[in-house]
């Protein structure tokens, strides 16, 4: 029976593949970012060129905030003289994880953060199409990018929690982009997803035009965490990490109810 079931599943997958190919011949699918016809290397609905054009964030990076260390480098060649640059991981011979100067001086409320790529080029355009262009299908390839780049950062047994939108904003948009990405990431990892562990009872002004201090003030006290998070390793999921103000406030709420650790996974990172 198991062999027969697997055969049926393989046949169904093949039929779906043929159907997609046939539809592409009659109605060629176009990339929502660059409008090119989807072809080889596609990550539906992204074309191969846009997928390959995403600038991934790879080590060495800060173990706390996840920023790549080149952000803190200046034109000097000696890394020990670069402001905020602790040297390459393991440079001291200890192999210990390295943190950047800003995190060493003022650690964020979250315990760690990782982003899949830089908020620039095709990735920025894809995130904006997802959020403002009503293209929820883009959550799938963006989640695949997070899995590709950040899965190793996930603690065993961690619970994913999407950062909630204000109710009015979610109603206007029709969905919460962070929740869509979190659903795909949780499915890919086989990890539990508990969106109700975090609520946003107070609406806040859009963060886009605010500086770092104003962002922190804007979201202060805006989130409430469930006591169900006590003792858990929680991983917040969002689309973009900019100053970390929103993620930090969510982490404070979760730590206040006893969460053991709070990490952050995002699709993109603003430098």
C-alpha positions as CSV (number, residue, x, y, z in Angstrom):
1,X,0.0,0.0,0.0
2,X,2.8,2.4,0.9
3,X,4.5,1.7,-2.5
4,X,1.2,2.3,-4.3
5,X,0.6,5.6,-2.4
6,X,4.1,6.8,-3.2
7,X,3.5,5.9,-6.9
8,X,0.3,7.9,-7.0
9,X,2.0,10.9,-5.3
10,X,4.8,10.8,-7.8
11,X,2.3,10.6,-10.7
12,X,0.3,13.5,-9.2
13,X,3.5,15.6,-9.0
14,X,4.4,14.8,-12.6
15,X,0.9,15.8,-13.8
16,X,1.1,19.1,-11.9
17,X,4.5,19.7,-13.5
18,X,3.1,19.0,-17.0
19,X,0.1,21.2,-16.3
20,X,2.3,24.2,-15.3
21,X,4.5,23.7,-18.3
22,X,1.5,23.6,-20.6
23,X,0.1,26.8,-19.0
24,X,3.4,28.5,-19.4
25,X,3.4,27.8,-23.1
26,X,-0.1,29.3,-23.6
27,X,0.0,32.0,-20.9
28,X,3.7,32.7,-20.1
29,X,4.1,33.6,-16.4
30,X,5.9,36.8,-15.6
31,X,8.0,37.8,-12.6
32,X,6.2,40.3,-10.4
33,X,9.5,42.0,-9.7
34,X,11.0,42.6,-13.2
35,X,8.1,41.5,-15.4
36,X,10.4,39.1,-17.3
37,X,9.0,35.7,-18.5
38,X,9.8,33.0,-15.9
39,X,12.3,30.6,-17.2
40,X,15.2,28.4,-16.0
41,X,16.1,28.8,-12.3
42,X,12.7,30.2,-11.4
43,X,11.5,30.3,-7.8
44,X,7.8,30.8,-8.5
45,X,6.7,33.5,-8.8
46,X,10.3,35.0,-8.9
47,X,12.4,34.6,-12.1
48,X,15.8,33.0,-11.9
49,X,17.6,36.4,-12.6
50,X,15.9,38.1,-9.6
51,X,16.5,35.1,-7.4
52,X,20.2,35.0,-8.3
53,X,20.4,38.8,-8.0
54,X,19.5,38.7,-4.2
55,X,22.6,39.7,-2.1
56,X,22.7,37.0,0.6
57,X,24.1,37.8,4.1
58,X,26.9,35.3,4.9
59,X,29.4,35.1,7.7
60,X,31.4,36.7,9.2
61,X,28.6,38.5,11.0
62,X,27.7,39.7,14.5
63,X,26.5,36.8,16.7
64,X,23.9,39.1,18.3
65,X,22.4,41.4,15.7
66,X,23.4,39.5,12.6
67,X,24.9,42.4,10.8
68,X,27.8,41.4,8.5
69,X,31.1,42.8,9.8
70,X,31.9,44.6,6.6
71,X,29.3,47.2,7.6
72,X,31.6,48.4,10.4
73,X,34.7,48.4,8.3
74,X,36.3,51.6,6.8
75,X,38.9,52.0,4.2
76,X,41.8,50.8,6.4
77,X,43.1,47.3,5.8
78,X,43.9,46.5,9.5
79,X,40.6,45.1,10.9
80,X,41.8,45.7,14.5
81,X,41.7,49.4,13.8
82,X,38.2,49.4,12.3
83,X,35.6,51.1,14.6
84,X,33.2,48.5,15.9
85,X,34.9,45.7,14.1
86,X,36.1,42.9,16.5
87,X,38.0,41.0,13.9
88,X,37.1,37.8,12.0
89,X,35.4,35.1,14.0
90,X,38.0,33.0,15.8
91,X,40.8,35.5,15.1
92,X,41.8,35.4,18.7
93,X,42.3,31.6,18.5
94,X,39.3,30.9,20.7
95,X,36.8,30.3,18.0
96,X,34.2,32.1,20.1
97,X,31.3,33.9,18.5
98,X,32.0,37.6,17.8
99,X,29.8,40.5,18.5
100,X,30.0,44.0,16.9
101,X,31.0,47.1,18.9
102,X,27.4,48.5,19.1
103,X,26.0,45.2,20.5
104,X,28.9,44.9,23.0
105,X,28.2,48.4,24.2
106,X,24.3,48.2,24.2
107,X,23.0,44.7,23.6
108,X,19.6,44.5,21.9
109,X,16.6,43.0,23.8
110,X,16.6,40.0,21.5
111,X,19.3,37.3,21.9
112,X,20.2,36.9,18.3
113,X,19.0,38.0,14.8
114,X,19.6,36.6,11.3
115,X,18.4,38.0,8.0
116,X,18.6,36.2,4.7
117,X,19.7,39.1,2.5
118,X,20.3,42.8,2.1
119,X,17.3,45.0,1.6
120,X,18.3,46.1,-1.8
121,X,17.8,45.3,-5.5
122,X,15.4,42.4,-6.3
123,X,14.9,41.5,-2.6
124,X,13.7,45.0,-1.7
125,X,11.4,45.0,-4.7
126,X,10.0,41.5,-3.9
127,X,9.3,42.5,-0.3
128,X,7.6,45.7,-1.4
129,X,5.5,43.8,-4.0
130,X,4.5,41.4,-1.3
131,X,3.5,44.1,1.2
132,X,2.1,46.8,-1.0
133,X,1.4,45.1,-4.3
134,X,-0.9,42.5,-2.9
135,X,1.3,39.6,-4.1
136,X,1.0,37.1,-1.2
137,X,2.5,34.3,-3.4
138,X,5.9,36.0,-3.0
139,X,5.9,34.8,0.6
140,X,6.8,31.3,-0.6
141,X,10.2,32.1,-2.3
142,X,11.1,34.6,0.4
143,X,10.5,32.0,3.0
144,X,12.7,29.6,0.9
145,X,15.4,32.2,1.0
146,X,15.2,32.4,4.8
147,X,15.4,28.6,5.1
148,X,18.4,28.6,2.7
149,X,20.3,31.2,4.6
150,X,19.1,31.1,8.3
151,X,17.9,27.6,9.1
152,X,21.1,26.7,11.0
153,X,20.5,29.5,13.5
154,X,17.3,28.0,14.7
155,X,17.6,26.4,18.2
156,X,16.2,22.9,18.5
157,X,12.6,22.9,19.7
158,X,12.2,26.6,19.0
159,X,8.7,28.1,18.5
160,X,8.1,30.5,15.6
161,X,6.0,33.6,16.3
162,X,5.2,36.1,13.5
163,X,5.4,39.8,14.5
164,X,1.7,41.0,14.4
165,X,0.5,44.0,12.4
166,X,-1.9,46.6,13.8
167,X,-5.4,45.3,13.2
168,X,-6.4,48.2,10.9
169,X,-3.3,47.8,8.8
170,X,-3.8,44.1,8.4
171,X,-7.4,44.7,7.5
172,X,-6.4,47.2,4.8
173,X,-3.7,45.0,3.4
174,X,-5.7,41.8,3.6
175,X,-2.9,39.8,5.2
176,X,0.1,40.0,7.5
177,X,3.2,39.4,5.4
178,X,5.2,38.3,8.4
179,X,2.6,35.6,9.2
180,X,2.7,34.3,5.6
181,X,6.5,34.0,5.6
182,X,6.4,32.4,9.1
183,X,3.9,29.8,7.9
184,X,6.2,28.7,5.1
185,X,9.3,28.7,7.3
186,X,7.6,26.7,10.0
187,X,6.4,24.1,7.4
188,X,9.9,23.9,5.9
189,X,11.6,23.4,9.3
190,X,8.8,21.2,10.8
191,X,8.7,23.7,13.6
192,X,5.7,24.8,15.7
193,X,4.1,28.1,14.9
194,X,2.3,30.1,17.7
195,X,1.1,33.5,16.3
196,X,-1.2,34.0,19.3
197,X,1.8,34.2,21.7
198,X,2.2,37.9,20.7
199,X,-0.6,40.5,20.3
200,X,-0.5,44.2,19.2
201,X,-3.4,45.8,21.0
202,X,-2.2,49.3,20.4
203,X,-1.9,50.8,16.9
204,X,1.3,52.6,16.1
205,X,2.4,55.2,13.5
206,X,4.2,53.8,10.4
207,X,7.9,53.5,11.2
208,X,9.2,54.3,7.7
209,X,10.0,58.0,8.2
210,X,11.1,57.8,11.9
211,X,14.7,57.8,13.1
212,X,15.9,55.1,15.6
213,X,14.9,56.9,18.7
214,X,11.5,57.8,17.4
215,X,11.0,54.2,16.3
216,X,11.7,52.9,19.8
217,X,9.3,55.4,21.3
218,X,6.6,54.7,18.8
219,X,6.5,50.9,19.6
220,X,7.1,51.1,23.3
221,X,4.5,49.1,25.1
222,X,2.7,48.2,21.9
223,X,3.0,44.4,22.3
224,X,1.7,42.0,24.8
225,X,3.0,38.4,25.1
226,X,1.2,35.3,26.3
227,X,2.4,33.4,29.4
228,X,2.3,30.3,27.2
229,X,5.8,31.5,26.0
230,X,7.3,31.0,29.5
231,X,10.3,28.7,29.3
232,X,10.3,28.6,25.5
233,X,12.9,29.4,22.9
234,X,11.0,31.9,20.7
235,X,11.9,32.9,17.2
236,X,10.2,36.1,15.9
237,X,9.6,36.2,12.1
238,X,9.3,39.4,10.1
239,X,9.9,40.7,6.6
240,X,12.5,43.4,7.3
241,X,14.8,44.3,10.2
242,X,15.8,48.0,10.1
243,X,16.8,49.4,13.5
244,X,15.5,46.5,15.5
245,X,13.1,48.7,17.5
246,X,10.0,46.6,16.7
247,X,11.8,43.2,17.2
248,X,13.3,44.5,20.4
249,X,10.0,45.6,21.9
250,X,8.5,42.2,21.0
251,X,11.5,40.5,22.7
252,X,11.0,42.6,25.8
253,X,7.4,41.5,26.0
254,X,8.3,37.8,25.6
255,X,11.1,38.0,28.1
256,X,8.7,39.7,30.6
257,X,6.5,36.5,30.6
258,X,9.5,34.2,31.0
259,X,10.6,33.2,27.5
260,X,14.0,31.5,27.8
261,X,15.4,33.1,24.6
262,X,14.1,35.3,21.8
263,X,15.7,35.2,18.3
264,X,14.7,37.1,15.2
265,X,14.5,35.7,11.6
266,X,13.8,38.2,8.8
267,X,13.8,38.0,5.0
268,X,15.9,41.2,4.6
269,X,18.1,43.6,6.6
270,X,18.5,47.3,6.1
271,X,22.2,48.4,6.4
